[in-house]
């Protein structure tokens, strides 16, 4: 206990738990705060009246006295306990002083102030690229289209990332983190979130990935958008003629033509993923063979492809 204040005849009047109080670290603007119980004891044989417990200093706005109604009178050898709370309003080391306004036997007690200290920390998560745009991705490919977003601890305290969730996206998206959840990030440390777009149907799919942490701006949200594009895979039997050097592929939207050439190649497979493959449409394909003199064969038999809806 620390004795504080003396009357004119020199006897100690008040004693505190200690002359200094460190309330540790707490989050700026967050739900986390520090607090400790504090006790004042009347160490004199006289009645002491406490009228105020003023907090002053540069960090005064971060500290508060709770759990006591003033003014209060303390009989000899009695105590009053209350809580000093720390809710930082800014980051960094914060200090203040708590004084005691008291009287005994009609005289003012001059008490030493109690030193208060604490550290305000910020817990914020930054998303380097908070929007992922995949453009057009072919439906039902063996591998997904992947993009990566970077998470960074932009605060001054340690962060813990505890959860991830996807909303929207039509079931075409999935996400993973490196390192795996749960994981911790020190200030300025980063992690990666990989978001995969694997459309199973045509059309636009949008949504968000939300990462839950102890940051004050949790959840951290990454938005995404992409379009599932239909495609048609064509294949045919190679010509037995040794003079054939390439094939022309034709497409039309009316059975029997007219057809429009949209590709030439030396192989016997072709994939059509043009933007005209809209949901519900029907497309017709024929192939011709071209020899080393430039002579082109007649159209092959027609192949029909109906694009699903969606």
PAKOLFI-13222 format. One line per field, with one value per residue (C-alpha): residue number from 1; residue in one letter; z, x, y. Coordinates in nm, 3 decimals, decimal comma, always signed. Example, Ala and Ser with C-alpha at 12.3 -4.5 7.8 and 13.67 -1.06 7.14 Angstrom:
REM residues 2
k c(1;2)
r c(A;S)
up c(+0,780;+0,714)
east c(+1,230;+1,367)
north c(-0,450;-0,106)
END
This chain:
REM residues 310
k c(1;2;3;4;5;6;7;8;9;10;11;12;13;14;15;16;17;18;19;20;21;22;23;24;25;26;27;28;29;30;31;32;33;34;35;36;37;38;39;40;41;42;43;44;45;46;47;48;49;50;51;52;53;54;55;56;57;58;59;60;61;62;63;64;65;66;67;68;69;70;71;72;73;74;75;76;77;78;79;80;81;82;83;84;85;86;87;88;89;90;91;92;93;94;95;96;97;98;99;100;101;102;103;104;105;106;107;108;109;110;111;112;113;114;115;116;117;118;119;120;121;122;123;124;125;126;127;128;129;130;131;132;133;134;135;136;137;138;139;140;141;142;143;144;145;146;147;148;149;150;151;152;153;154;155;156;157;158;159;160;161;162;163;164;165;166;167;168;169;170;171;172;173;174;175;176;177;178;179;180;181;182;183;184;185;186;187;188;189;190;191;192;193;194;195;196;197;198;199;200;201;202;203;204;205;206;207;208;209;210;211;212;213;214;215;216;217;218;219;220;221;222;223;224;225;226;227;228;229;230;231;232;233;234;235;236;237;238;239;240;241;242;243;244;245;246;247;248;249;250;251;252;253;254;255;256;257;258;259;260;261;262;263;264;265;266;267;268;269;270;271;272;273;274;275;276;277;278;279;280;281;282;283;284;285;286;287;288;289;290;291;292;293;294;295;296;297;298;299;300;301;302;303;304;305;306;307;308;309;310)
r c(X;X;X;X;X;X;X;X;X;X;X;X;X;X;X;X;X;X;X;X;X;X;X;X;X;X;X;X;X;X;X;X;X;X;X;X;X;X;X;X;X;X;X;X;X;X;X;X;X;X;X;X;X;X;X;X;X;X;X;X;X;X;X;X;X;X;X;X;X;X;X;X;X;X;X;X;X;X;X;X;X;X;X;X;X;X;X;X;X;X;X;X;X;X;X;X;X;X;X;X;X;X;X;X;X;X;X;X;X;X;X;X;X;X;X;X;X;X;X;X;X;X;X;X;X;X;X;X;X;X;X;X;X;X;X;X;X;X;X;X;X;X;X;X;X;X;X;X;X;X;X;X;X;X;X;X;X;X;X;X;X;X;X;X;X;X;X;X;X;X;X;X;X;X;X;X;X;X;X;X;X;X;X;X;X;X;X;X;X;X;X;X;X;X;X;X;X;X;X;X;X;X;X;X;X;X;X;X;X;X;X;X;X;X;X;X;X;X;X;X;X;X;X;X;X;X;X;X;X;X;X;X;X;X;X;X;X;X;X;X;X;X;X;X;X;X;X;X;X;X;X;X;X;X;X;X;X;X;X;X;X;X;X;X;X;X;X;X;X;X;X;X;X;X;X;X;X;X;X;X;X;X;X;X;X;X;X;X;X;X;X;X;X;X;X;X;X;X;X;X;X;X;X;X;X;X;X;X;X;X)
up c(+0,000;-0,073;+0,175;+0,017;+0,187;+0,544;+0,765;+0,946;+1,233;+1,000;+1,020;+0,691;+0,567;+0,254;+0,111;-0,238;-0,376;-0,538;-0,674;-1,039;-1,252;-1,589;-1,769;-2,048;-2,411;-2,547;-2,891;-3,029;-3,129;-3,056;-2,800;-2,608;-2,312;-1,997;-1,639;-1,287;-0,944;-0,727;-0,355;-0,140;+0,235;+0,505;+0,712;+0,956;+1,274;+1,108;+0,871;+0,514;+0,238;-0,122;-0,373;-0,703;-0,870;-1,161;-1,444;-1,624;-1,873;-2,246;-2,238;-1,998;-2,250;-2,254;-1,881;-1,667;-1,309;-1,278;-0,997;-0,741;-0,674;-0,553;-0,316;-0,064;+0,305;+0,452;+0,821;+0,983;+0,861;+0,591;+0,218;-0,113;-0,421;-0,782;-1,132;-1,350;-1,715;-2,020;-2,358;-2,581;-2,822;-3,012;-3,079;-2,887;-2,529;-2,332;-1,988;-1,742;-1,372;-1,132;-0,846;-0,530;-0,416;-0,043;+0,288;+0,654;+0,962;+0,733;+0,575;+0,217;+0,181;-0,066;-0,222;-0,465;-0,805;-0,924;-1,254;-1,519;-1,832;-2,116;-2,482;-2,751;-3,039;-3,372;-3,515;-3,881;-4,185;-4,531;-4,855;-5,127;-5,419;-5,280;-5,612;-5,837;-6,198;-6,386;-6,715;-6,929;-6,808;-6,994;-6,826;-6,687;-6,750;-6,560;-6,378;-6,223;-6,295;-5,985;-5,862;-5,541;-5,295;-5,029;-4,666;-4,459;-4,089;-4,118;-3,743;-3,453;-3,270;-3,353;-3,560;-3,567;-3,878;-3,766;-4,046;-4,415;-4,593;-4,949;-5,031;-5,377;-5,670;-5,768;-5,630;-5,889;-5,644;-5,369;-5,159;-4,959;-4,756;-4,714;-4,438;-4,357;-4,116;-3,827;-3,850;-3,687;-3,848;-3,679;-3,775;-4,147;-4,207;-4,501;-4,609;-4,934;-5,023;-5,341;-5,496;-5,764;-6,029;-6,177;-6,351;-6,407;-6,594;-6,826;-6,716;-6,470;-6,115;-5,847;-5,474;-5,188;-4,978;-4,613;-4,373;-4,003;-3,761;-3,440;-3,643;-3,576;-3,945;-3,955;-4,172;-4,450;-4,777;-5,125;-5,407;-5,724;-6,059;-6,357;-6,647;-6,729;-7,104;-7,298;-7,553;-7,824;-7,891;-8,249;-8,386;-8,718;-8,898;-9,091;-9,469;-9,613;-9,887;-9,834;-10,021;-9,748;-9,560;-9,342;-9,261;-9,260;-8,990;-9,064;-8,834;-8,886;-8,689;-8,947;-9,029;-9,379;-9,389;-9,470;-9,289;-9,202;-9,179;-8,839;-8,818;-9,013;-8,863;-8,941;-8,674;-8,646;-8,332;-8,268;-7,972;-8,032;-7,736;-7,915;-7,745;-7,975;-7,783;-7,577;-7,352;-7,544;-7,890;-8,154;-8,377;-8,684;-8,794;-9,108;-9,202;-9,537;-9,632;-9,832;-10,034;-10,130;-10,445;-10,248;-10,364;-10,097;-10,055;-10,018;-9,673;-9,434;-9,273;-9,046;-8,668;-8,436;-8,090;-7,864;-7,587;-7,242;-7,046;-6,856)
east c(+0,000;+0,115;+0,040;-0,102;-0,158;-0,100;-0,302;-0,137;-0,019;+0,166;-0,028;-0,091;-0,447;-0,505;-0,335;-0,368;-0,310;+0,009;+0,148;+0,135;-0,095;-0,010;-0,324;-0,142;-0,252;-0,600;-0,752;-0,816;-1,180;-1,248;-1,441;-1,128;-1,025;-0,821;-0,930;-0,807;-0,958;-0,823;-0,864;-0,835;-0,812;-0,859;-0,546;-0,618;-0,829;-1,048;-1,344;-1,228;-1,454;-1,350;-1,518;-1,341;-1,088;-0,974;-0,770;-0,536;-0,253;-0,205;-0,374;-0,654;-0,927;-0,829;-0,873;-1,187;-1,298;-1,597;-1,796;-1,791;-2,038;-1,877;-1,869;-1,809;-1,711;-1,465;-1,462;-1,128;-0,971;-1,236;-1,181;-1,353;-1,278;-1,348;-1,230;-0,994;-1,058;-0,841;-1,007;-0,743;-0,847;-0,517;-0,233;+0,092;+0,199;-0,060;-0,011;-0,218;-0,244;-0,531;-0,556;-0,768;-0,973;-1,039;-1,088;-1,058;-1,133;-1,220;-0,876;-0,781;-0,572;-0,290;-0,239;+0,023;-0,119;-0,135;+0,043;-0,167;-0,025;-0,132;-0,063;-0,321;-0,294;-0,476;-0,606;-0,688;-0,674;-0,597;-0,691;-0,441;-0,673;-1,023;-1,191;-1,118;-1,240;-1,207;-1,363;-1,488;-1,398;-1,499;-1,759;-1,660;-1,288;-1,068;-0,890;-1,028;-0,919;-0,738;-0,662;-0,489;-0,561;-0,317;-0,416;-0,193;-0,196;-0,204;-0,237;+0,006;-0,117;-0,116;-0,408;-0,569;-0,762;-1,016;-1,265;-1,350;-1,686;-1,813;-2,149;-2,302;-2,108;-2,359;-2,141;-1,873;-1,619;-1,400;-1,127;-0,822;-0,567;-0,193;-0,115;-0,427;-0,686;-0,649;-0,329;-0,174;-0,026;+0,220;+0,211;+0,295;+0,289;+0,085;-0,098;-0,257;-0,613;-0,656;-1,002;-1,086;-1,354;-1,477;-1,810;-2,048;-2,304;-2,302;-2,369;-2,227;-2,149;-2,069;-2,015;-1,777;-1,518;-1,524;-1,235;-1,312;-1,045;-1,006;-0,950;-1,181;-1,275;-1,357;-1,475;-1,234;-1,424;-1,302;-1,555;-1,538;-1,708;-1,671;-1,868;-1,911;-1,869;-1,997;-1,776;-1,806;-1,541;-1,521;-1,325;-1,321;-1,143;-0,835;-0,839;-0,659;-0,512;-0,146;-0,202;-0,421;-0,231;-0,502;-0,873;-1,122;-1,391;-1,722;-2,008;-2,364;-2,679;-2,917;-2,920;-2,781;-2,610;-2,506;-2,181;-1,900;-1,537;-1,391;-1,083;-0,815;-0,582;-0,364;-0,506;-0,841;-0,985;-1,117;-1,276;-1,525;-1,556;-1,670;-1,905;-2,190;-2,240;-2,522;-2,743;-3,017;-2,871;-2,802;-2,494;-2,409;-2,059;-1,899;-1,537;-1,351;-1,008;-0,758;-0,478;-0,135;-0,270;-0,527;-0,816;-1,089;-1,319;-1,693;-1,848;-1,841;-2,157;-2,311;-2,259;-2,512;-2,442;-2,719;-2,593;-2,744;-2,958;-2,805)
north c(+0,000;+0,354;+0,630;+0,944;+1,274;+1,395;+1,629;+1,919;+1,695;+1,453;+1,122;+0,935;+0,987;+0,774;+0,469;+0,321;-0,025;+0,109;+0,432;+0,319;+0,106;-0,054;-0,169;-0,353;-0,355;-0,292;-0,242;+0,104;+0,134;-0,231;-0,430;-0,527;-0,311;-0,345;-0,286;-0,342;-0,306;-0,027;+0,037;+0,351;+0,303;+0,567;+0,511;+0,796;+0,810;+1,074;+1,074;+1,141;+1,274;+1,197;+1,428;+1,350;+1,122;+1,341;+1,189;+1,426;+1,407;+1,347;+1,005;+1,100;+1,023;+0,656;+0,594;+0,605;+0,539;+0,304;+0,145;+0,424;+0,707;+1,028;+1,204;+0,929;+0,934;+0,686;+0,616;+0,534;+0,209;+0,158;+0,127;+0,183;-0,027;+0,065;-0,017;+0,179;+0,093;+0,145;+0,194;+0,353;+0,625;+0,615;+0,375;+0,370;+0,423;+0,622;+0,773;+0,975;+1,055;+0,997;+1,238;+1,239;+1,537;+1,474;+1,655;+1,554;+1,758;+2,045;+2,044;+1,948;+1,636;+1,687;+1,343;+1,226;+1,128;+0,768;+0,700;+0,522;+0,364;+0,137;+0,060;+0,115;-0,130;-0,133;-0,460;-0,402;-0,625;-0,493;-0,669;-0,583;-0,657;-0,663;-0,741;-1,038;-1,036;-1,366;-1,267;-1,556;-1,907;-2,223;-2,444;-2,786;-2,766;-3,014;-2,729;-2,411;-2,056;-1,924;-1,573;-1,470;-1,189;-1,072;-1,016;-0,790;-0,705;-0,326;-0,273;-0,269;-0,581;-0,951;-1,078;-1,421;-1,526;-1,784;-1,843;-1,812;-1,818;-1,772;-1,617;-1,610;-1,744;-2,008;-2,286;-2,212;-2,070;-2,211;-2,053;-2,160;-1,971;-2,005;-2,070;-2,275;-2,134;-2,067;-1,862;-1,559;-1,248;-1,018;-0,647;-0,598;-0,974;-1,108;-1,422;-1,531;-1,627;-1,830;-1,812;-2,068;-2,014;-2,342;-2,274;-2,564;-2,353;-2,058;-1,702;-1,452;-1,559;-1,299;-1,314;-1,249;-1,426;-1,317;-1,375;-1,360;-1,239;-1,043;-0,726;-0,434;-0,428;-0,801;-0,961;-0,869;-0,905;-0,992;-0,959;-1,165;-1,189;-1,419;-1,559;-1,926;-1,971;-2,273;-2,444;-2,707;-2,971;-3,099;-3,395;-3,578;-3,858;-3,756;-3,784;-4,086;-3,865;-3,774;-3,447;-3,293;-3,023;-2,862;-2,850;-2,565;-2,558;-2,387;-2,292;-2,175;-2,111;-2,260;-2,629;-2,684;-2,346;-2,090;-2,168;-1,929;-2,033;-1,955;-2,174;-2,357;-2,614;-2,912;-3,142;-3,315;-3,152;-2,805;-2,627;-2,349;-2,112;-1,801;-1,554;-1,657;-1,981;-1,838;-2,048;-2,228;-2,160;-2,429;-2,438;-2,644;-2,742;-2,884;-2,948;-2,942;-3,072;-2,862;-3,024;-2,897;-2,733;-2,533;-2,747;-2,766;-3,065;-3,063;-3,010;-3,302;-3,430;-3,168;-3,187;-3,023;-2,874;-2,739;-2,511;-2,588;-2,345;-2,188)
END
